[in-house]
Amino acid sequence: MEKIWLKCYPASAPAEVDVHAYASIPDMFAQSCSRFADLPAFSNAGTTLSYAQTDTLSRQFAAWLQAQPGLSKGDRVAIMLPNLLQYPVALLGIQRAGLVVVNINPLYTPRELEHQLRDAGAKVIILLDSLAPLLKQVIGTTQIQQVVTTQVTDLLQGSTSPVGSTDLIGTSLPAALAAGAVAPFQEATLTHADIAFLQYTGGTTGVSKGAILTHGNLIANLQQADAWLGTVFAAGRETVITALPLYHIFALTINCLLFMKCGGHNRLITNPRDMPALVKELAISRFTALTGVNTLFNGLLNTPGFADIDFSGVKLVMGGGAAVQRAIAERWLEVTGHRLVEGYGLTETSPLATCNLVAIGHTGSIGVPVPSTEACICADDGTELPIGTAGEICLRGPQVMQGYWQQPAETAKVLSPDGWFHTGDVGFIDATGAITLTDRKKDMILVSGFNVYPNEIEGVIAAHPGVFECAVVGIADEKTGEAVKAYVVSKDGTLSADDIIAYCRENLTSYKVPKQVAFIAELPKSPVGKILRRELRGR
């Protein structure tokens, strides 16, 4: 398709970006440290790290990693942390040592944690010490050789004793930093071809897949995001409120990395579910940018005191992860005087692929492709569809992943030989080039911006000894956008909804647990026996 969207680009946005501006994420960070050494980089719980301090601490962690036996360039290191100062230190340290970051949700159950560690082949993990007992349950079946634990407030001070009560082979983060401070260090030589992240996303097969994102993918997306969003920012003068978890690709790229690139200050929110505390933080902070998902914006709008916050210095409020509802966008504008800007993308696209025009904000569409990005709409047979016709949204650009980790068959399903990524989302392109998202080709459920895949939940429910068969669909939910509803055929009729929910809570992260459970005599099926989820929707 002709890049018709270029006609509506603002004068400040180029059609193409320089994807070779930086060799790697550490190279980008090094240049920022040179420019912004004394400026604040990250703040949390009353403590602030400057760019120079972040540089020093991440170098120490990198040196400690390089001193560990059995670790070599390209090996995987897992981070299982909420938004704390330890996160950027660990991320940068891992990559400066030439290793690959594997982000893990701290809310994962043992089953989910075990799968991701085993699939990635991670050799080291850094996590909160409160999560060590969870890791202990599964570590014996993984390749983990070294465990680094940290307490919420122990980055710059705290115990330097090794991990003790958990019976795990490991050390504390302060001890690792202290050892790294006197250890030799060689900054890793990285290129665009080196893997930066194995960023896990759900899969239609019911298991989580690791999207291979290289340094080239992330640098390209940073350049694209900066070209589109960064024109409103002044280098070294911006502060972003980071309430979304950094282990999620949206906050990882847009908050952590993009604002690091421009010398910005990330104010990390560890528990965004505490809305009164978040409103208090917003009230006392001089912030210029805020990112969130629809549910976060809705929650803020309904929290006392939010309407009194001074938004006069705010330059950008960006929504992503899930569709921003028109009613929320309109109320946000009414209350704050600022338009929400909606971006669209996926883990597999690093993530930003399309975005509203910043000057116009939310329009109901997901905007136009960002610089150096192509988009088209395809029919099921792969043929391109004309303007205004709905079909599968396909994307191509330097931010598109290399494939799924060790899953060539799954990669081939979504990534064509000429680089087109088939998103599984359905929409159409209008005459201006704007894309409207109308449906999802996959059965994915979006709960507060997190991908939830029915097959995974069905696999857990089906393992319950009292379940004959089951199916899972998404339902509308005022608070989370969508929620999970399970349809269950019981073996003997003695199961209750509470039984199913309790069983799921033992095996699934909270946002994947069904909000509703309905018992049904028989599931609708096709002539070949395939369960027809579409016939369950709306029941």
N, C-alpha and C positions, 0 to 999 in steps of 0.2 A: 504494500500500500504506500502511496505517495505520502510523505510526511506533511500532511495538510495542517497539522497542529502547529507547525513552525510559524504560520501566519499570525497566530495569536500570542506568540511569545513576547514578553516585555523586552524592551531594548537592551536591558541589562543581562538577559539570558542568552548564551551562545547556543548554536545548534549542536556543537560538539565541544567536549571538554578534553583537557590534556590529561590523559590517564597515566602519563609517565612523569608526572610532577614529583612523585615520591617513589622510592624503590620498595618501600614496605611500611607497615604501621610504625615500627620503631624508628624508621627514618623520618616519618612525619612528626613523631613525638619529639625526636632530637631537635628538629628545626624549631618546634614550638618552645622547647626548653631554652634554646638559644635566644629567642625573641622575648619570652615572657617569664624568665627564670624566677623573679621575685613575686609574681602575681599569684593569687590563689587559684588552685586547680580543682581541688575537691574539698568539700566540707561535710561533716556529719557529726551529730551529737556534741556540738561545741568545739570540735577540733578541725583545724584547716591545714591542708597540705598545699604548699606552693608547688609550682612546676619544678623548682630545683629539688625540693624534698621528695617529690614523687620520683624524680630522676634517680636520686640517691638510693631510695628504698627499693625501687624496681631493679636497679643494678645489683644491689646486695642479694635480692632474691634470685636473680638470674645467675649470679656467681655461685650461690648455694646449689642451685639446680645442676649447673655444669659440673659441680664437684661430686654429684651422686653417681655411684657406680651403676653401669647398665643403662644409662640414659644417653641417647645420641640424637642428633638433629632429626627432626620430624616425628619424634616420639610424642605421645599424647599425654597432656596433664589436665586433670579435671578440676574445675572450680565449682564448689557447691556452697555459695554464699548469697545472702541478701545484699541489699545496697549498703555497703560499708566501705570505709576507706581502704580496707584490705583488698577489695575487688580490683580497682585499677592497678594497685601495686602488683598483685598476683598476675593479672592479665599481661601487663607490660613486661614483667620479669620473665614470664613463660616465653613470650615471643622474642625478647632480647636474647634469650638463651638458645633460640633456634628451634623451639618446641611448639606444639600445636595446642591451642586452647579447646577444651571440651566443656561447654557450659552445662551445668546440671541444676535443675530446679530444686531448691532446698526443701520443698514440700513433698518431694517424691517418696513413695512407699519403697520398702525393700525390693519388691519385684521390679519396679520401674528403674530404680538405681542399679540393680544388678544387670539388667539388660543393657543399659547404656554404657556402663563401665566395660562390660564384656565385649560389646559390639565395637566400641572405640579402641579397645586394647589399651586403655589408659594405664600408665605405670605409676603415676603420682596423683594424689588428690589433696586439695586444700579445702577444708570445711570447718564450720563452727564446731567447737568441742562438744556442744550439746547434741550434735548429729553423729558423733563417733559411735554410740551404741547402735545406731541404725546401720552404719557402715559395717560394723562388726558382724552383723547377721549375714552379710553376703560376700565379704572380702575374700573368703576362702575359695570362691569360684571365679575370681577375677585375676587380672594380671598386676594388680596394685602391689608395688614394692615399697612405697614410702607414703606415709600419711603426715600431713601438716595440719595441725589444728590451731584454731584461733578463737579467742574470746572477743566479744563485741568491742571492748575498749582496749585491747592489748597491742595495737599496732606499734605505738611509739613507746609504750611501757607495759610491763606485765611480766608474768612468769616466763622464765627461759628454760624451764624443766621440760624433759621429753614427755610424750604422751604416757600416762601411767595407768590409770584405773581401767582403761578400755582394753588392755591387753593387745593393743595394736602396735606394730612397729612404726615408730614415727617420732616427730618432734613438734614443738610449738613454733608458731610463726616468729615470735621474737628471737627464739634460739636460732632459727634458720637465718634471720637477718643478721644476727650477731656473727654467725659463722661466715656468712657471705661478705661481711664487711672486711674480713681479713683474708679472703680467698682470692686467687687470681681469677680474672674475668676477661673473656674475649668476646666482644660484640659479634653476634652471629651475622654472617653474610647472607642476606635474604633477597630474593627476587620476586617478581610478580607471580612466578610459577609455584612458589612455596605455599603450602597450606597454612593459613592463619587460624581457621576455626573448623572443627567439625560441629556444626550447629544443628542440633537434632530437632526434627519436626515429626509430627505424627504421620502414619502411613495407612493407605487403604487396605494394606494386608494385615493391619492390626498391630504392627510393631513399629517402633520409632526408627526413623531413618536419619542418618547423618548427612546433611548437605555439606559438600566439600566447598568451602569458601576460601579462596586464595588471598594472598596479600594484594594481588592485582584486582580481584573482585572488589575488595573493601576500599582500596584506594580509588578505584573508578567510581564507586558509589559515593564516597566522600566528596570527590570532585563534582559529581552530579548534584548532590544535595547542596553543596556550597554555592554552585552556580545558580541554583534555583532559590534557595532560602537565605544564603549568606549575604546577599546584597543588602539586606536590611540591618546587618550587624556591623559593629565597629570592632576591629581586632583588639583583643585584650580588655574589652569593656563590657562584656555580656555575662549575665548570670542566668543559668537555666535551672529550673526546679526539676529534679529527676525523681519522680515518684514511681514511674514504671520500673520493673526489675531489670537490672543490667544484663541478666542472663537471657533476656528476651531480645531478639534481633532488632526490634524497633529502637529501644532505649540504648542498646549497645552501639548502634551506628549513629543515630541522630543525636543522642545526648552525649554519651561518653566520647566517641571518636570525633564527631563533627565539632563539638565545642572545644575539644582538646586542640584540634587543628587551628581554630581561630583564637586560641588563647582565652577561652571562656572559663567560667567558674561553675562547676557542677555542685549544686547543693543536693546531697543524696538523702532521700527519704527512705528509711528502713521499713517502716510499716505504714503504707498509704491507706490501709483499711481504717486506721484511726483518723477519721475525717476531721473531728474537732482539732486534733493535734496538727494535721496538715494545714487547716485553715489558719491556725495560729502561726505556723511557720511562714505561710504566704503573707500574713499581715505584718510580720517583722522583717521580712527579707526585701531587699531591693532587687527584684528579679526582672529580667527583660524577656524571658522565654519560658514557656511551659508546654510540655507534651503530655498526652494522655490518651485514654480510650474513652469511648462513649460513656461507659459506666462510671468512670472517674469524674468526668465533667458533670454528669447527672448527680452524682453524690455530692460534689462540691456545691452545686446550685441549691441543694436541699439541706445544706448544713448552716446552722445559725452563725452569723458573723461574716459569711462569705461576701455578701453584697456590700459590706463596708470596706472591703480591701481596695487599696489604691492601685488601679491598673494603668495609671497615666504613663508609666515608663515602659510598659510592655510593648514589645515589637512583634512577637510571634507566639501564637497559641496553635499548636499542631495536633491533630487527632490522627490516629492510625490503629492498626491491629484489628479493627472491626469497623463496620460502617458507622459513621456519625449520623445519628437520627436528625432529621430536619427540625423537629420540635426542640431538641436540645441545642442545636446550633442557633436557632432563633432566640431562644431564651438566654443563651450565653451572650449574644450580641446585646440584648436588651439590658442585662444585668451589668456586664463589664464594659460595654462600649467597644468591644473588639470582636472581629470575625474569627471564627474557627477556620483553619486551613486543613483540609483533609488530604492525606497522602495514602497511596495504595502500593502494596508490594507483598512479597512473601519471603520466608526464610531463604528460599532458593534464589531470590534476587537481591539479597544483601542488605536491606530489603527494598529500598525506594525505587519504584518504577514509574509511577504517575503521581501527579499532584495538582491540586487547584492552583490557580494564579494567586500569589500571595496578596496582591492588592484587592482581589475580589472575594476570596475566601470561599466558604462552603456554598455549593450550588446544587447539591443533590447528586452530582456526578463525582467520579474519582479523579477528575482532572485530565490533564494531557500528559503524554510521555515526557519524562525529564530529558535533558540533553543527552545525546549519544545513545538514545533508546528508541527502538522500533516497536510498533505494536500492530497487530492485525487481528481480525476476527475470522475464525475458521469453522467450517462445518465438520461433522463427525468424520468425514472421509479426508479431511485435511485441506480441502479447497478453500480459498479465501472468499469471504462473503462481502457483498457491497455495503456501502455506508447505510446505516440505519437498520441493518439486519442483525438479529441477535445470534450469537454463536459463542464458541469458546475463545476466551481472550488468550492470545499468544504474544510473548514478549521476547525480544532479542537485544542484547547489549553486553558491554564488558562487565556488568555487575552480575550476570547470570552464573550460577554455580557451575562447577566442573562435572557434577554428577553426585550420586548417592554413594557413600562410603561402602565399598565391597558389595554393591548391589547393582551390577550391570543391567540386569533384566528390568529392575525398577527404573533405572536411569533411562533406558531405551523407551520406556512408556511415555516419558514426559519431555525428553530432550532430543530434538531431531539432529541428524548429522550436520546440518548447516546452522545449528545454534539456536533454533527457536524453542523456547520453553512453553509447554502447554500447561497453563495454570490450573485448569479444571474449573475455573470460574466462567460464568456466562454473562455476556454483556454485548453492547453495541457501541460503535463509534459514530458520532454525529458529524455534520458537515464542517464543524469547527475543529474536529479532531478530539473533542472531549469524549471520554469513555464513561458510559453508565453501566454499573454493575447490576444485573437483574436477578441472578440466581447462582447457585453453585452446581456444577456438573457432578462433583463428588458429593458424597453424603456427609461431608465434614460439618461439624457444629462449631460455631464460634461463641465461646463463653467468655465474656469480658476480654475479648481480644485474643484468647488462647485457642488454638486449634484442638478440637476434640474429635476423635475418629470413632465411629460406632463399632467397628470391628474389634477394637481393643477392649471396649467396655463389654461388648457381647461375649468376648472370650473369657472375661472374668466372671460374668454372671453365669455363663454356661457351665463353669467349673463348680458351681454350687450343687451339692448332691441332690437337692430338691427340685432342680430346674430341668425341665424337659428340653425346651428351646426358648430362644428369646430374640428380640430385635430392639434396636435403639434408634431413636430419631431426635431431631432438635425441635423444640417448641419455643414460641415467643416468650420472652421474659422481660418485664419492665425494668428490672434492676440490672441484669447481666446481658441483655440483648437477646441471647438464646440460652436455653437450659436443656438438660438431657432428660428425656423421658424413655423409660424402658417398658416394653411389652413382654410379659413373661407367661409362658405356658408351664404350669406347675405339674410335677409328676403325680402328686397325690392330693393336691388342693389344700395342704396344711400351711403353705408358705404365706407370710405376710409381707407387705411393702417394707416394713421396718427390718425384716430379716434380710431382704435384698440390699437395702441401703446400708445396713451395718456391715454386710459382707463386702460391699464395694468400698466402704471406707477403710477396710483393712488392706485393700489391694490397689487403690487408686488415689491419686491426688484429689483434693477436695473439689476442684472445679469440674472433674470428670464424673463425680458421683451423681447418679440420677436424682433429679429433684422430684420427679413423679414416677410411680411404678403402677402400671395397670396390668391386671391379670386377664388373660384372654384364652379362650378354648382352643383356638387354632390360629396360626399365623398365615396371612395371605401369601401365596406362592405362585410362581410362574409354572408353566407346563413342565419345565425341566427341574422344578423344585427350588428355584432361587427365591429367597424371601423378598417380597416386594415392600420395601420400606415406604415407598411413596403412597401406598394404600393405607398405611397406618397414620400418616400425617393428617391432622385435622380431626381424628376420631375423638 
